[in-house]
Structure formats: structure tokens, C-alpha cells
Amino acid sequence: MRRFALILALWPGILAADEFRTLTGDEILAALTGKKLDYGDGVWQTFDATMLTQYVADRPSAGRWVVREDRYCSLWPPSDLWVCYDVQQNGDVIRFVDESGETTDGTFAK
């Protein structure tokens, strides 16, 4: 009986460890500035303090990024349209959530 009670007492902590938390604007800036995210399969992205971002998949692509109202926003020329995402974090994983709820996860590169 005591083991069961201990398991129940620890259960919320175990569940919380696997949950993503939505970041505020200041937290997004702190999490991304000067960092590199690895999306797997050789795809990665950097976030410079100058608000330039580079995304590399098959070839490099340069864009700009800002934080607006607690959301990460990016612009990729030749488009002049800013696209914004909610940002969530779980440990070393950053999740971008678009308007339709689709997600993209990246892990901080070592």
C-alpha cells in the first residue's frame, strides 16, 4: 500500500517532466539568441543577436527574426510576410507552434 501511495505522489512530477511550457517574449529571446537548433537529418537553424537567422537544409537560407507579443516571428526573403509562432520548451527541445497547431521541434546543438 505504501508503494502505491509513493507512486501516486511521484506521478505528477513524472508527467510534468514530459510537458512543454509556453515561453514569454523575454524567455524566447533568452532561449534562442546566439543559439543553434538541430532539427535532425542535417537540418539546423541559428539565431543571431543581430536578429538574423540562417536555416540550412539542402542549401542555406537567410532571414530575419523578432519577438512580438510573446511570439517568435520570422521573415524569409524574397517574401515580405512575417510569420509568427508560439514557442514552447521542454528541457533541450524547443517547439514552434504555428497558427494551425502544427509543430516543429528542434534540439539545442552542442
PyMOL commands that set and color helices and strands:
alter all, ss='L'
color gray80, all
select helices_A, chain A and resi 2-16+25-32
alter helices_A, ss='H'
color red, helices_A
select strands_A, chain A and resi 21-22+35-40+43-47+52-56+60-68+71-75+83-90+93-97+103-108
alter strands_A, ss='S'
color yellow, strands_A
deselect
rebuild
show_as cartoon
